């Protein structure tokens, strides 16, 4: 099972994302945090495989959390789920290692595609000790 944490300040959006997640085999929701302080506390105790992260949080920015994850060498992948359409934010997210960027509103198929692509990559990276080009 791929352990997933959602970081989202809007309870309705967090609920919708968790319901979407339930529909996709192989994923388990391990935590929902509505601010970065809660998210940091959780990640310090348990490292989820995947974090679904909003950028716009009250008085906080999800990109700063993504930077913190990288600085702390936390082995979690991140998919941004946000209303932020600013190209600079998209570039910065990928520069800090986000694996995908979903712009709200999105449909279930886009969400499912992002998670299934992550699942395949995750499975490949955990299956082999040596990487060959055809695996990437």
Residue pairs with C-beta under 8 A, 6 or more apart in sequence:
1 26
1 27
1 28
2 26
2 27
2 28
2 49
2 50
2 118
2 119
2 122
3 28
3 30
3 46
3 48
3 49
3 50
4 21
4 27
4 28
4 29
4 30
4 48
4 49
4 50
4 51
4 52
5 29
5 30
5 31
5 32
5 33
5 39
5 42
5 43
5 48
5 50
5 51
5 52
5 76
6 14
6 17
6 18
6 21
6 29
6 31
6 32
6 33
6 51
6 52
7 32
7 33
7 34
7 36
7 39
7 51
7 52
7 53
7 54
7 57
7 62
7 65
8 14
8 17
8 32
8 34
8 52
8 54
8 81
9 34
9 35
9 54
9 56
9 57
9 58
10 54
11 34
13 54
13 104
14 32
14 34
17 52
17 81
17 111
18 29
18 32
20 108
20 111
20 112
21 27
21 29
21 52
21 115
22 29
23 108
23 112
24 112
24 115
24 116
26 119
27 50
27 115
27 119
30 46
30 48
31 42
31 46
31 48
33 39
33 42
34 57
35 57
35 58
35 60
36 57
36 60
36 62
36 64
36 65
39 51
39 65
40 65
40 68
42 48
43 51
43 69
43 74
43 76
47 74
47 75
47 76
48 76
49 76
49 77
49 122
50 76
50 77
50 78
50 79
50 115
50 118
50 122
51 69
51 76
51 77
51 78
51 79
52 78
52 79
52 81
53 62
53 65
53 66
53 78
53 79
53 80
53 81
53 82
54 62
54 80
54 81
54 82
55 61
55 62
55 63
55 80
55 82
55 83
55 84
55 89
55 93
56 62
56 82
56 83
56 84
62 80
62 82
63 89
63 92
63 93
63 96
66 78
66 80
66 93
66 96
66 97
66 98
67 96
69 76
69 78
70 96
70 97
77 97
77 99
77 118
77 122
78 93
78 97
78 98
78 99
79 98
79 99
79 100
79 101
79 102
79 114
79 115
79 118
80 93
80 98
80 100
80 101
80 102
81 102
81 104
81 106
82 89
82 101
82 102
82 103
82 104
83 103
83 104
84 90
84 103
85 103
90 101
93 101
94 101
99 118
99 121
100 114
100 117
100 118
102 110
102 111
102 114
124 135
124 136
125 131
128 135
